[in-house]
Amino acid sequence: MYDFHTHFIPADVITWLRDNQRTVNAKWIKKEEGKDEFLVVNEKWGFELKRAFIDEHKYLADQKNAGVTHSVISPIPQLFMYDFPEEITLDISTVYNQSLAKWTKQDSESISALGTVPLTNPNKAVQVLEEAMKLGLKGVIIGPGLEDQMLSDEFFTPFFEAANQLNAIVFIHPLLCEDPRLKRRMMPNLIGVPWETTVCATDLLLSGIVDQFPNVKILFAHGGGFLPYQIGRLDKGYEQWALVSSKLKAKPSEYLKRFWYDTVLWNQDSLDFLIKSVGEERVVPGSDYPFDLCVWPPTGKQEKAVRSLLD
């Protein structure tokens, strides 16, 4: 069984965080007895720094015990560092990618990895992506855009051109939504996360980017957010409005089948609907391990999807 959605923080990245603790305002906070310290960077998105995030042996042991034969490891979204100066984002990207590449070479039968890039500078992101894939990484994980830039904007064209040329996997993972209405009852994580994916995925679909860059393997986290469930509304808009249809060669439900999605949905009926909507070759097993809301072990083998994404 494969797991396409897992996260890890190598020792060199932890060392980087401690060396740059003041610069990035990193804090290790003990919140509750019986739990590990929480890591908070720049007063955002704190999370429990469980051993499985930072202990290679623990990670691999848990993987084996869960029946997972191969995992694809990604950097954690909290360390994308998009809200810092370019040199900081570039520096941690380099350290993260080199560390993951080193580990995947040591345990190549058990793990593969995606890198991270300084998305705030697409030209630098191109260089880091190219280097990451030379190191043996399968592509990169990125956020759903920047505060004032959507991924379909021309600003990101150099990055997608390079990813297209390299046949790279681009795993789009949300950052926590900062809508002030969601500041209660864990709603930033419960619905803010899939909402961010929904906005990004809808924008990319309607932009026609998959026609422009057909070799980029775009993978959406958490089953594509709410988009698959609302695809009929997009199809109706396609029939009604030129603003929806102008950049597309077919209706949105056809483009839905040209992305990939993970199985992090926690509900078999939802997963069955996703597979029916996009095809089993487009839904890869994922867990979001070791975050609190992980589906562990991942649901299903989805062998056709594994092959279609890796090949």
GUGUDREN-451022 format. One record per residue: residue in three letters; x, z, y of N, C-alpha, C, CB in turn. Coordinates in pm, whole numbers, padded with zeros to 5 digits, always signed. Glycine has a CB too. Example, Ala and Ser with C-alpha at 12.3 -4.5 7.8 and 13.67 -1.06 7.14 Angstrom:
REM residues 2
ala+01319+00780-00569+01230+00780-00450+01320+00780-00330+01131+00905-00447
ser+01285+00708-00225+01367+00714-00106+01290+00787+00003+01408+00572-00060
***
This chain:
REM residues 311
met+00083+00000-00119+00000+00000+00000+00087+00000+00126-00094+00122+00000
tyr+00053-00084+00221+00120-00089+00351+00046-00001+00451+00129-00234+00403
asp+00119+00043+00551+00060+00114+00665+00122+00055+00791+00084+00271+00656
phe+00043-00019+00868+00095-00090+00985+00091-00008+01113+00016-00216+01005
his+00032+00111+01108+00017+00188+01232+00065+00331+01209-00131+00188+01279
thr+00193+00353+01230+00251+00487+01226+00347+00502+01344+00325+00513+01090
his+00381+00626+01376+00468+00654+01490+00580+00751+01451+00386+00711+01607
phe+00694+00736+01519+00808+00822+01492+00898+00828+01615+00888+00772+01367
ile+00971+00941+01628+01066+00958+01739+01203+00990+01679+01019+01072+01838
pro+01295+00896+01678+01427+00921+01619+01505+01029+01695+01508+00793+01617
ala+01602+01086+01627+01682+01194+01685+01750+01152+01814+01787+01242+01585
asp+01798+01027+01821+01866+00980+01942+01771+00976+02062+01926+00841+01919
val+01642+00952+02035+01544+00951+02143+01517+01093+02191+01413+00883+02097
ile+01509+01187+02098+01494+01328+02138+01614+01372+02222+01480+01418+02013
thr+01733+01333+02180+01854+01364+02258+01845+01303+02397+01981+01314+02186
trp+01799+01179+02405+01782+01111+02535+01685+01189+02622+01733+00965+02517
leu+01574+01235+02564+01476+01311+02641+01536+01441+02696+01354+01343+02554
arg+01614+01508+02616+01676+01633+02662+01782+01605+02769+01739+01709+02544
asp+01857+01497+02752+01958+01461+02852+01895+01420+02984+02046+01347+02799
asn+01775+01362+02977+01706+01314+03097+01581+01397+03127+01666+01166+03079
gln+01584+01523+03085+01466+01608+03093+01412+01620+03235+01498+01744+03040
arg+01499+01641+03332+01453+01655+03470+01402+01523+03526+01565+01708+03557
thr+01470+01416+03492+01433+01284+03546+01293+01244+03503+01533+01178+03501
val+01259+01268+03375+01129+01224+03324+01031+01341+03312+01147+01157+03188
asn+01074+01458+03361+00988+01577+03359+00933+01603+03219+00871+01560+03459
ala+01025+01615+03124+00988+01642+02985+00982+01793+02962+01089+01576+02887
lys+00876+01837+02894+00859+01979+02865+00820+01998+02719+00752+02040+02958
trp+00879+02100+02659+00842+02141+02524+00767+02274+02539+00969+02155+02428
ile+00639+02275+02505+00553+02389+02536+00494+02446+02408+00441+02349+02634
lys+00505+02576+02391+00442+02644+02277+00302+02683+02319+00524+02770+02231
lys+00200+02621+02257+00062+02645+02298-00012+02742+02207-00012+02515+02304
glu+00007+02725+02075-00070+02806+01981+00019+02852+01867-00189+02726+01927
glu-00009+02972+01818+00060+03020+01700+00021+02934+01580+00027+03169+01674
gly+00119+02905+01497+00093+02823+01379+00103+02675+01403-00041+02854+01328
lys+00128+02637+01530+00146+02495+01561+00284+02473+01620+00036+02446+01659
asp+00332+02350+01607+00461+02315+01665+00448+02304+01817+00514+02183+01606
glu+00563+02293+01883+00562+02276+02028+00492+02146+02066+00705+02278+02084
phe+00435+02147+02186+00376+02025+02240+00481+01960+02332+00243+02056+02318
leu+00491+01829+02324+00580+01754+02413+00495+01691+02522+00660+01646+02334
val+00531+01717+02647+00462+01661+02763+00565+01591+02850+00384+01771+02843
val+00540+01465+02883+00630+01388+02968+00557+01352+03097+00681+01259+02895
asn+00614+01395+03209+00559+01364+03341+00414+01408+03357+00569+01215+03367
glu+00382+01523+03296+00249+01585+03307+00138+01498+03250+00218+01616+03451
lys+00169+01412+03152+00069+01323+03094+00066+01336+02942+00095+01177+03135
trp-00049+01323+02885-00068+01294+02743+00018+01380+02649-00037+01150+02719
gly+00015+01509+02666+00089+01595+02576+00034+01588+02435+00085+01737+02626
phe+00120+01613+02337+00079+01609+02196+00168+01703+02116+00087+01464+02140
glu+00116+01747+02003+00192+01837+01917+00305+01760+01850+00101+01902+01812
leu+00426+01809+01870+00543+01741+01815+00565+01788+01671+00669+01769+01902
lys+00480+01740+01583+00486+01778+01443+00619+01732+01381+00366+01718+01366
arg+00660+01800+01276+00786+01766+01210+00789+01620+01167+00809+01855+01088
ala+00674+01569+01124+00671+01431+01076+00703+01329+01185+00535+01401+01017
phe+00692+01368+01312+00729+01280+01422+00881+01265+01435+00672+01332+01553
ile+00956+01364+01390+01099+01369+01422+01190+01390+01301+01124+01477+01522
asp+01133+01414+01184+01211+01442+01063+01194+01325+00966+01165+01578+00996
glu+01299+01246+00950+01292+01128+00864+01254+01164+00721+01425+01055+00865
his+01311+01272+00668+01283+01311+00530+01137+01352+00514+01376+01427+00488
lys+01084+01427+00610+00944+01466+00607+00854+01343+00614+00913+01561+00722
tyr+00885+01251+00703+00807+01129+00718+00801+01051+00586+00865+01041+00829
leu+00917+01029+00525+00923+00950+00402+00856+01023+00286+01069+00918+00366
ala+00869+01155+00281+00805+01232+00175+00653+01225+00187+00852+01379+00179
asp+00602+01237+00310+00458+01227+00331+00407+01089+00295+00423+01260+00475
gln+00485+00989+00330+00448+00851+00297+00436+00835+00146+00552+00753+00353
lys+00534+00884+00072+00533+00873-00074+00416+00949-00134+00665+00924-00132
asn+00391+01071-00086+00283+01153-00140+00146+01091-00115+00288+01291-00080
ala+00135+01012-00007+00008+00947+00027-00013+00816-00049+00001+00920+00176
gly+00088+00773-00123+00077+00648-00197+00107+00525-00115-00058+00636-00253
val+00169+00545+00002+00208+00433+00088+00347+00385+00045+00208+00474+00239
thr+00358+00258+00011+00486+00204-00036+00572+00151+00077+00462+00095-00136
his+00509+00111+00188+00586+00057+00300+00511+00083+00429+00614-00095+00281
ser+00580+00139+00527+00521+00168+00658+00589+00088+00768+00529+00318+00689
val+00511+00047+00866+00565-00014+00987+00560+00094+01096+00483-00144+01029
ile+00677+00132+01144+00690+00241+01240+00692+00185+01382+00817+00324+01213
ser+00620+00252+01471+00619+00214+01613+00662+00332+01699+00479+00165+01655
pro+00723+00306+01813+00743+00411+01913+00608+00470+01955+00819+00356+02036
ile+00612+00592+02010+00486+00654+02053+00452+00608+02195+00496+00809+02046
pro+00324+00587+02223+00284+00540+02357+00329+00633+02470+00134+00525+02363
gln+00337+00764+02442+00377+00858+02546+00519+00831+02597+00369+01000+02494
leu+00597+00753+02522+00734+00723+02562+00754+00577+02602+00828+00759+02450
phe+00646+00506+02632+00663+00372+02690+00732+00380+02825+00526+00301+02704
met+00707+00487+02902+00774+00515+03029+00748+00409+03136+00922+00528+03006
tyr+00628+00350+03137+00598+00246+03235+00587+00300+03378+00469+00177+03198
asp+00567+00431+03391+00549+00487+03525+00679+00538+03586+00448+00599+03521
phe+00793+00498+03527+00924+00536+03579+01000+00414+03630+01007+00610+03471
pro+01108+00435+03706+01188+00322+03751+01240+00238+03634+01306+00371+03835
glu+01262+00113+03664+01298+00015+03562+01417+00057+03476+01328-00117+03627
glu+01518+00120+03537+01636+00156+03460+01606+00261+03353+01746+00206+03553
ile+01509+00347+03382+01469+00449+03283+01398+00384+03166+01378+00557+03349
thr+01302+00297+03196+01225+00229+03092+01316+00142+03006+01114+00144+03154
leu+01410+00074+03069+01504-00010+02996+01596+00074+02907+01588-00093+03093
asp+01642+00186+02959+01735+00270+02885+01670+00328+02759+01787+00383+02974
ile+01550+00384+02773+01487+00443+02655+01445+00336+02555+01366+00527+02696
ser+01409+00217+02603+01376+00107+02512+01497+00072+02426+01329-00017+02592
thr+01611+00064+02488+01733+00029+02415+01767+00134+02311+01850+00012+02512
val+01762+00261+02351+01793+00370+02257+01693+00373+02143+01794+00506+02330
tyr+01566+00361+02175+01460+00366+02074+01478+00252+01973+01320+00357+02141
asn+01498+00130+02022+01506+00015+01934+01628+00020+01844+01507-00113+02016
gln+01741+00059+01899+01862+00068+01818+01848+00175+01710+01983+00098+01906
ser+01784+00286+01745+01767+00394+01649+01675+00353+01534+01711+00518+01719
leu+01563+00288+01568+01471+00244+01464+01534+00135+01377+01341+00193+01526
ala+01609+00046+01438+01675-00060+01361+01774-00001+01261+01746-00159+01455
lys+01847+00099+01303+01943+00165+01215+01873+00228+01096+02022+00271+01292
trp+01761+00297+01121+01690+00363+01013+01628+00261+00917+01581+00454+01069
thr+01571+00153+00970+01508+00056+00882+01609-00014+00792+01433-00047+00964
lys+01730-00028+00838+01834-00086+00752+01872+00008+00640+01958-00120+00835
gln+01867+00139+00667+01899+00237+00565+01789+00249+00459+01924+00373+00630
asp+01664+00230+00500+01549+00247+00410+01459+00125+00415+01469+00373+00446
ser+01518+00007+00399+01445-00118+00420+01332-00139+00321+01541-00233+00413
glu+01339-00079+00204+01230-00095+00108+01106-00016+00149+01275-00053-00031
ser+01128+00092+00222+01018+00183+00256+00961+00161+00395+01063+00323+00244
ile+01042+00111+00488+00998+00103+00628+01044-00025+00696+01048+00223+00705
ser+00962-00068+00791+00997-00167+00892+00962-00104+01026+00921-00306+00870
ala+00995-00172+01134+00966-00111+01264+00940-00216+01371+01081-00021+01307
leu+00867-00171+01473+00849-00245+01597+00925-00172+01706+00697-00259+01633
gly+00967-00245+01806+01040-00185+01917+00949-00161+02036+01157-00273+01957
thr+01010-00119+02146+00941-00103+02273+01018-00179+02379+00925+00048+02312
val+00952-00218+02486+01016-00299+02590+00979-00246+02728+00973-00448+02576
pro+01064-00273+02829+01031-00237+02968+00930-00335+03026+01160-00233+03056
leu+00804-00314+02996+00699-00410+03030+00685-00429+03180+00568-00365+02971
thr+00731-00333+03259+00720-00344+03405+00807-00455+03461+00757-00212+03470
asn+00901-00504+03384+00983-00619+03423+00984-00718+03307+01130-00574+03461
pro+00892-00816+03307+00880-00906+03193+01008-00980+03157+00773-01005+03219
asn+01092-01012+03254+01217-01080+03222+01312-00987+03144+01286-01130+03350
lys+01317-00861+03185+01395-00763+03108+01331-00742+02971+01405-00629+03184
ala+01198-00742+02968+01127-00725+02841+01163-00836+02743+00975-00722+02865
val+01180-00958+02795+01221-01070+02710+01357-01041+02647+01227-01201+02793
gln+01451-00996+02726+01584-00967+02674+01581-00858+02567+01677-00925+02788
val+01502-00754+02593+01493-00643+02498+01421-00688+02371+01420-00523+02561
leu+01317-00769+02384+01247-00823+02267+01341-00907+02182+01125-00907+02311
glu+01416-00995+02245+01508-01081+02171+01613-00998+02098+01575-01181+02264
glu+01665-00898+02165+01766-00812+02102+01704-00732+01988+01828-00719+02206
ala+01583-00683+02008+01517-00604+01904+01498-00685+01776+01381-00553+01954
met+01460-00810+01791+01438-00892+01673+01570-00935+01608+01355-01014+01709
lys+01674-00947+01686+01807-00970+01629+01852-00851+01545+01909-00998+01740
leu+01807-00731+01587+01840-00609+01513+01757-00594+01386+01820-00488+01601
gly+01656-00680+01369+01575-00675+01248+01436-00617+01267+01645-00597+01146
leu+01398-00581+01390+01263-00533+01414+01165-00650+01408+01254-00460+01552
lys+01039-00621+01377+00939-00725+01353+00867-00772+01479+00838-00675+01255
gly+00892-00705+01588+00825-00734+01714+00826-00608+01797+00681-00785+01692
val+00720-00589+01877+00717-00473+01966+00575-00417+01976+00770-00510+02105
ile+00569-00293+02017+00444-00230+02055+00442-00218+02207+00426-00089+01987
ile+00330-00252+02270+00318-00244+02415+00185-00179+02451+00331-00384+02480
gly+00174-00134+02575+00048-00083+02625-00045-00196+02663+00071+00008+02745
pro-00168-00164+02707-00269-00265+02739-00254-00326+02877-00405-00206+02728
gly-00135-00316+02934-00110-00368+03068-00052-00258+03155-00238-00424+03130
leu-00048-00284+03284+00000-00187+03381-00114-00148+03474+00120-00243+03462
glu-00091-00055+03561-00198-00004+03646-00264-00115+03728-00144+00102+03739
asp-00185-00212+03773-00238-00319+03858-00217-00457+03796-00173-00313+03995
gln-00190-00464+03666-00165-00592+03600-00230-00594+03462-00013-00619+03589
met-00313-00696+03437-00368-00719+03303-00271-00806+03225-00509-00785+03309
leu-00271-00795+03094-00175-00869+03012-00193-01021+03022-00185-00826+02868
ser-00311-01066+03062-00333-01210+03077-00277-01265+03208-00481-01241+03068
asp-00232-01178+03298-00180-01222+03427-00051-01302+03409-00155-01102+03519
glu-00027-01396+03500+00095-01478+03494+00221-01393+03498+00097-01579+03609
phe+00210-01275+03554+00322-01181+03560+00387-01163+03423+00276-01045+03613
phe+00306-01165+03316+00358-01139+03181+00391-01267+03104+00258-01058+03103
thr+00374-01383+03166+00397-01509+03095+00535-01519+03031+00378-01624+03190
pro+00644-01479+03098+00775-01487+03032+00782-01408+02901+00883-01437+03126
phe+00718-01292+02901+00718-01210+02780+00645-01281+02667+00654-01073+02807
phe+00527-01335+02694+00450-01400+02589+00515-01532+02546+00308-01425+02636
glu+00582-01600+02636+00656-01720+02597+00763-01686+02496+00718-01788+02720
ala+00837-01579+02521+00943-01538+02429+00884-01491+02296+01028-01427+02491
ala+00778-01412+02301+00715-01365+02178+00661-01482+02096+00601-01267+02210
asn+00611-01583+02163+00562-01703+02095+00675-01777+02026+00491-01797+02194
gln+00786-01791+02095+00901-01860+02038+00959-01785+01917+01010-01878+02144
leu+00949-01655+01920+01007-01571+01814+00909-01540+01702+01058-01443+01873
asn+00783-01585+01715+00679-01550+01617+00668-01399+01602+00709-01615+01481
ala+00675-01328+01711+00681-01183+01708+00542-01121+01690+00745-01131+01835
ile+00540-01006+01624+00421-00921+01626+00418-00848+01759+00420-00821+01505
val+00306-00851+01828+00286-00774+01950+00169-00680+01924+00260-00868+02075
phe+00202-00555+01897+00102-00453+01866+00060-00389+01998+00159-00345+01766
ile-00066-00409+02035-00117-00356+02162-00186-00223+02135-00215-00457+02230
his-00129-00119+02193-00176+00018+02169-00219+00078+02302-00065+00106+02103
pro-00338+00138+02307-00386+00193+02434-00308+00315+02479-00532+00228+02423
leu-00311+00337+02608-00272+00464+02668-00401+00539+02702-00181+00443+02795
leu-00395+00668+02719-00516+00744+02745-00581+00702+02876-00486+00893+02746
cys-00709+00674+02870-00785+00634+02988-00792+00748+03088-00927+00590+02948
glu-00772+00717+03216-00774+00820+03320-00901+00815+03404-00652+00805+03409
asp-01007+00759+03350-01138+00762+03416-01177+00908+03439-01246+00687+03330
pro-01202+00947+03564-01232+01088+03592-01357+01139+03522-01248+01108+03740
arg-01446+01050+03479-01567+01093+03409-01537+01145+03269-01666+00978+03401
leu-01417+01116+03219-01384+01152+03081-01302+01280+03069-01309+01040+03017
lys-01289+01354+03178-01203+01472+03178-01271+01593+03113-01162+01507+03320
arg-01327+01574+02996-01393+01684+02928-01411+01649+02780-01529+01718+02994
arg-01419+01749+02698-01457+01736+02558-01374+01634+02481-01602+01699+02548
met-01247+01621+02516-01155+01528+02447-01197+01381+02458-01145+01566+02299
met-01283+01350+02555-01330+01212+02567-01221+01111+02601-01436+01205+02672
pro-01112+01149+02672-01007+01049+02691-00955+00993+02559-00892+01109+02769
asn-00947+01078+02457-00901+01032+02327-01015+00974+02244-00834+01146+02251
leu-01131+01040+02249-01243+00996+02164-01294+00857+02201-01357+01096+02173
ile-01320+00833+02330-01373+00702+02370-01285+00630+02471-01511+00717+02427
gly-01198+00704+02542-01110+00638+02639-01011+00546+02573-01037+00742+02721
val-00955+00591+02460-00856+00509+02388-00917+00377+02340-00800+00588+02267
pro-01028+00378+02264-01085+00248+02225-01140+00167+02342-01196+00270+02125
trp-01178+00235+02451-01224+00161+02569-01110+00081+02630-01283+00257+02673
glu-00991+00140+02641-00875+00068+02694-00845-00056+02609-00751+00159+02699
thr-00853-00040+02477-00832-00156+02389-00940-00261+02410-00830-00112+02243
thr-01063-00217+02429-01174-00311+02449-01152-00397+02574-01307-00235+02461
val-01113-00334+02683-01089-00406+02809-00976-00507+02791-01055-00308+02922
cys-00866-00461+02734-00750-00548+02715-00782-00664+02621-00632-00468+02662
ala-00844-00633+02508-00873-00737+02409-00971-00841+02463-00929-00673+02282
thr-01073-00794+02534-01170-00888+02591-01104-00979+02693-01285-00811+02657
asp-01020-00923+02778-00950-01003+02878-00859-01107+02813-00867-00911+02970
leu-00784-01066+02711-00696-01161+02643-00776-01270+02573-00606-01089+02543
leu-00884-01232+02509-00966-01331+02439-01020-01435+02536-01083-01263+02366
leu-01077-01390+02647-01139-01483+02742-01037-01564+02821-01228-01408+02836
ser-00911-01517+02822-00807-01588+02897-00758-01713+02825-00691-01496+02922
gly-00790-01726+02696-00738-01838+02619-00593-01825+02580-00756-01963+02696
ile-00538-01704+02583-00395-01685+02559-00355-01725+02417-00357-01541+02585
val-00448-01717+02323-00412-01753+02186-00397-01904+02169-00516-01700+02087
asp-00456-01981+02257-00431-02125+02257-00298-02156+02326-00546-02201+02327
gln-00270-02081+02430-00147-02102+02505-00024-02058+02425-00152-02027+02637
phe-00037-01948+02351+00076-01893+02274+00030-01866+02131+00131-01762+02341
pro+00011-01970+02051-00051-01954+01918+00035-01882+01815-00086-02088+01865
asn+00165-01869+01842+00253-01807+01742+00271-01657+01762+00386-01873+01745
val+00217-01603+01871+00224-01459+01893+00121-01392+01801+00197-01421+02043
lys+00166-01295+01725+00077-01225+01632+00028-01097+01700+00151-01192+01496
ile-00085-01106+01768-00139-00994+01844-00221-00904+01753-00225-01043+01963
leu-00179-00780+01744-00245-00678+01662-00305-00572+01753-00146-00615+01560
phe-00433-00545+01739-00500-00442+01819-00516-00314+01738-00638-00492+01868
ala-00489-00203+01803-00505-00073+01739-00652-00034+01729-00428+00034+01816
his-00679+00059+01637-00810+00124+01626-00924+00024+01610-00836+00211+01747
gly-00900-00076+01527-01005-00171+01493-01051-00259+01606-01120-00098+01442
gly-00970-00269+01712-01008-00354+01825-01101-00287+01924-01073-00477+01775
gly-01108-00153+01918-01195-00082+02011-01342-00117+01987-01157-00114+02155
phe-01416-00140+02094-01559-00170+02084-01587-00320+02084-01633-00104+02199
leu-01483-00403+02097-01503-00547+02112-01577-00610+01994-01370-00614+02130
pro-01536-00587+01868-01606-00655+01759-01756-00628+01757-01546-00614+01626
tyr-01794-00506+01793-01934-00467+01791-02014-00539+01900-01948-00317+01808
gln-01949-00579+02009-02017-00643+02122-01989-00793+02133-01976-00575+02250
ile-01935-00851+02026-01894-00992+02035-02014-01084+02058-01820-01034+01908
gly-02133-01045+02012-02252-01127+02036-02283-01138+02185-02372-01068+01963
arg-02257-01032+02259-02279-01035+02404-02182-01134+02469-02260-00893+02465
leu-02057-01139+02421-01961-01235+02476-02002-01378+02442-01820-01207+02422
asp-02052-01399+02320-02099-01533+02283-02213-01578+02374-02145-01536+02136
lys-02304-01486+02406-02415-01520+02495-02363-01551+02635-02518-01405+02500
gly-02267-01473+02681-02207-01502+02811-02136-01636+02813-02109-01394+02849
tyr-02076-01673+02702-02010-01804+02687-02111-01917+02708-01944-01816+02548
glu-02232-01898+02659-02337-02000+02674-02389-02006+02818-02453-01971+02578
gln-02385-01893+02889-02449-01882+03019-02358-01913+03138-02505-01747+03035
trp-02231-01872+03129-02147-01867+03248-02015-01941+03230-02121-01725+03285
ala-01982-02026+03325-01855-02099+03322-01736-02004+03334-01852-02203+03433
leu-01753-01893+03403-01643-01796+03415-01602-01740+03279-01684-01682+03508
val-01691-01744+03184-01662-01696+03049-01605-01809+02963-01788-01637+02984
ser-01659-01928+02976-01625-02037+02885-01512-02127+02931-01745-02120+02862
ser-01473-02119+03058-01386-02221+03117-01250-02234+03049-01366-02192+03262
lys-01197-02126+02994-01064-02131+02935-01065-02131+02782-00982-02016+02984
leu-01184-02146+02725-01197-02140+02580-01237-02274+02521-01300-02034+02541
lys-01194-02300+02399-01228-02422+02328-01337-02399+02224-01105-02480+02262
ala-01375-02274+02206-01480-02237+02112-01542-02106+02161-01426-02224+01966
lys-01648-02063+02098-01712-01940+02141-01625-01818+02108-01851-01926+02076
pro-01644-01710+02179-01558-01592+02162-01550-01539+02018-01607-01483+02249
ser-01658-01547+01943-01656-01496+01806-01557-01572+01719-01794-01503+01745
glu-01527-01696+01755-01425-01771+01681-01285-01721+01719-01437-01922+01710
tyr-01264-01690+01846-01134-01637+01889-01109-01497+01834-01125-01636+02042
leu-01216-01422+01811-01203-01288+01754-01126-01293+01623-01342-01225+01733
lys-01137-01403+01551-01075-01418+01420-00928-01459+01428-01151-01521+01340
arg-00876-01472+01550-00737-01515+01565-00643-01402+01606-00728-01626+01667
phe-00698-01283+01617-00617-01162+01636-00612-01086+01504-00676-01072+01750
trp-00529-00981+01501-00527-00888+01388-00575-00750+01436-00384-00879+01325
tyr-00622-00671+01341-00678-00539+01372-00634-00441+01263-00833-00544+01382
asp-00621-00313+01300-00592-00214+01196-00722-00147+01149-00492-00108+01248
thr-00709-00062+01048-00826-00001+00985-00852+00141+01035-00809+00000+00835
val-00796+00178+01150-00809+00315+01199-00947+00334+01263-00696+00349+01302
leu-01047+00351+01177-01186+00360+01223-01260+00482+01169-01261+00235+01185
trp-01214+00543+01060-01274+00665+01004-01416+00645+00953-01274+00773+01107
asn-01460+00524+00938-01597+00500+00896-01603+00369+00817-01693+00496+01018
gln-01644+00378+00692-01640+00261+00606-01736+00152+00653-01673+00300+00464
asp-01853+00191+00704-01948+00090+00753-01888+00012+00871-02082+00157+00796
ser-01818+00083+00960-01754+00017+01073-01645-00078+01025-01694+00121+01170
leu-01568-00032+00927-01461-00116+00873-01519-00240+00803-01374-00036+00775
asp-01626-00220+00727-01689-00334+00660-01739-00436+00762-01806-00286+00571
phe-01796-00388+00872-01845-00479+00977-01728-00556+01038-01920-00401+01087
leu-01616-00488+01064-01500-00555+01121-01450-00665+01028-01388-00454+01149
ile-01438-00634+00901-01389-00733+00804-01484-00851+00796-01370-00669+00665
lys-01613-00823+00796-01712-00931+00793-01703-01017+00918-01853-00874+00779
ser-01670-00957+01032-01667-01030+01160-01543-01116+01176-01674-00932+01274
val-01427-01069+01128-01301-01139+01155-01234-01194+01030-01206-01048+01226
gly-01277-01151+00912-01215-01196+00788-01114-01095+00736-01149-01331+00809
glu-01108-01080+00604-01022-00978+00545-00873-01006+00569-01048-00968+00398
glu-00839-01131+00598-00699-01164+00622-00653-01123+00762-00676-01313+00602
arg-00742-01063+00841-00707-01024+00978-00714-00872+01001-00799-01093+01075
val-00738-00797+00897-00750-00651+00909-00644-00585+00822-00892-00603+00870
val-00547-00521+00885-00436-00461+00811-00455-00309+00799-00301-00493+00879
pro-00410-00249+00690-00422-00104+00676-00336-00033+00781-00380-00060+00535
gly-00393+00070+00839-00321+00150+00938-00373+00293+00934-00336+00090+01079
ser-00291+00387+00983-00330+00528+00976-00324+00601+01110-00243+00599+00878
asp-00233+00560+01199-00202+00634+01322-00131+00767+01290-00331+00661+01402
tyr-00071+00775+01174+00005+00893+01132+00129+00909+01222+00046+00881+00982
pro+00166+01032+01260+00108+01161+01226+00025+01225+01339+00217+01254+01187
phe-00035+01145+01425-00121+01202+01529-00242+01273+01467-00168+01091+01627
asp-00306+01360+01543-00418+01440+01492-00529+01353+01435-00473+01529+01602
leu-00564+01246+01506-00674+01160+01461-00623+01045+01376-00751+01105+01582
cys-00551+01080+01270-00501+00975+01181-00592+00963+01059-00355+01004+01138
val-00600+00842+01005-00670+00816+00880-00564+00820+00771-00748+00678+00882
trp-00554+00931+00701-00440+00952+00612-00488+00989+00473-00348+01061+00666
pro-00454+00908+00372-00378+00784+00380-00463+00671+00440-00327+00743+00242
pro-00399+00559+00475-00476+00449+00535-00579+00394+00437-00381+00336+00579
thr-00680+00330+00494-00792+00279+00415-00764+00138+00366-00921+00282+00497
gly-00768+00119+00234-00760-00015+00177-00621-00073+00173-00848-00106+00252
lys-00604-00174+00089-00474-00240+00075-00465-00365+00162-00448-00276-00071
gln-00576-00438+00173-00583-00555+00262-00463-00649+00244-00591-00510+00409
glu-00436-00688+00121-00315-00765+00091-00310-00899+00162-00303-00786-00057
lys-00425-00965+00176-00427-01094+00247-00384-01077+00392-00566-01157+00241
ala-00429-00970+00455-00395-00945+00595-00248-00910+00609-00481-00832+00652
val-00195-00832+00517-00053-00797+00518+00032-00923+00515-00018-00706+00399
arg-00002-01011+00423+00077-01136+00410+00061-01224+00534+00033-01215+00285
ser-00062-01234+00586-00083-01323+00701-00009-01273+00824-00234-01336+00731
leu+00003-01141+00840+00072-01088+00957+00224-01094+00940+00028-00944+00982
leu+00273-01061+00824+00418-01060+00803+00475-01200+00785+00453-00976+00680
asp+00397-01292+00731+00446-01429+00711+00434-01512+00836+00371-01497+00598
***
